[in-house]
Amino acid sequence: MSGFDSSDAFVWRAEDHGSAPGEPGSAPGVVRFGSIADSLAWLDGHTNFEQTTPTRAQLPTLDRIRALCRLLGDPQRAYRVVHVTGTNGKGSTVAMIASLLAARGLRVGVYTSPNLHAVHERLVADGEPITDESLAEVLGTLRALEPQVTGRLTRFELLTAAAFAWFADIAVDVAVVEVGLGGRWDATNVVDPDVCVVTSISYDHVEVLGPTLTDIAAEKAGIVKPGAPLVLGATQPELAGVFSEAAAANLAPLWRAGEAFGCSRNLVAVGGRLVDLWGPHGRYEDVLVALHGSHQGHNAACALAAVEAFFGAPIPRPVVDQGFGALRVPGRLEVVGRSPLVVLDGAHNVAGAAALAQALVDDLPVTGRSVAVVGMLTQRDPSAMLEPLLASGVRQVVVCPAPSPRSMALSTLAAAARSLDMAVEEAATVEEAVDAARRSLGTDDRLVVMGSLYVVAAARAHLASRGDRLDAR
């Protein structure tokens, strides 16, 4: 594609499909919720695989989401799509792609998961989350249509359909859609993307996607679609064949990191990283990426390549500077305090913990002590996740339960920390853990909250309730 013209996409509207929720004259049978609380209670009454890990048998079908989208008039086809998967780096890369597209003047919808504080954060357009009114309306439409779908819809399927319908109704030019789990059987995989992105491959959700890296890669390669360029950030040689075969089977151009695009310089800068990026259509030197961590150079290269593939052309330099300079990704190496330094990071697997530890050394060093507040979900390896923190100076941890039914037992987490000769304190809640850690810190010290986005979200909300500023970048 050589350029983008919003007139290329047809405009989808709910009223055209008999589902204009909450409006006078709307189609009969549309359910109007009394409040946003009622609509969210209905949504939460559906199976939530973020709270209960799915089995392999529960995942392999797109029948329900396809049927629901057909009833909605297939709104996901009303706009162009960039589809993003990967083990780590998805959230940051999605934010970068969306920011670059917005800086180019497009109206951008973004669908991500999970959220930190409210489900509204998952559905964003023009940088703003969906309103209570709009979310209640679109969920009302889905509630009316649900009886026509064979099988019980999941919470994620409903949210995915809600995002697709809302984006179409407000006429976004492009949607940046993040895979929830894996790729092949993820509910988002009913889109027909213009560009597919795989940020990285490492061990995560092996009980569903694994057990090997090749198995995980094959699941993520399932998002590749006919003719859509595949931007591949995963660099392991042993996985190359998986993606080559997927691209060839779909006649899709394959852009590999290190061959078609990359980051040739990556330095610590005030407020982020200073990088040199290159892609098939151009080179971009001295770019400020307003996120911490050397791994963000790789994510930025993936994002830039995706946007070059989308337009089929170089990206104007002012767009690059604006897009990368305006980034904020809450809960991902987010600095929310300076005296002491307080860092929140949703690292929830070994690769993420290693990236966090390196960023603490390179980007966010301190002269004093470092204490970590840590909570994890089950099916993680706590020792392997905690060990990288040692190199960053963390010798003391306050362990706490993650606010999730899948929380790892405190005794398991504490034992893992003690096996690494870390000083351990146990707390009954995330909030108590944060307060306990802060009481022990001086102005030259550092507090790190990690292990799960559920833990980060609770800590972030607690710090805000204390009056802490959450913009201390």
Secondary structure, 3 states (H helix, E strand, C coil): CCCCCHHHCCCCCHHHHCCCCCCCCCCCCCCCCCCHHHHHHHHHCCCCCCCCCCCHHHCCCCHHHHHHHHHHCCHHHCCEEEEEECCCCHHHHHHHHHHHHHHCCCCEEEECCCCCCCHHHHEEECCEECCHHHHHHHHHHHHHHHHHCCCCCCHHHHHHHHHHHHHHHCCCCEEEEECCCCCCCCHHHHCCCCEEEECCCCCCCHHHHCCCHHHHHHHHHHHCCCCCCEEECCCCHHHHHHHHHHHHHCCCCEEEECCCEEEEEEEEECCEEEEEEEECCEEEEEEEECCCCCHHHHHHHHHHHHHHHHHCCCCCHHHHHHHHHCCCCCCCCEEEEECCEEEECCCCCHHHHHHHHHHHHHCCCCCCCEEEEECCECCCCHHHHHHHHHHCCEEEEEECCCCCCCECCHHHHHHHHHHCCCEEEECCCHHHHHHHHHHCCCCCCEEEEECCHHHHHHHHHHHHHCCCCCCCC
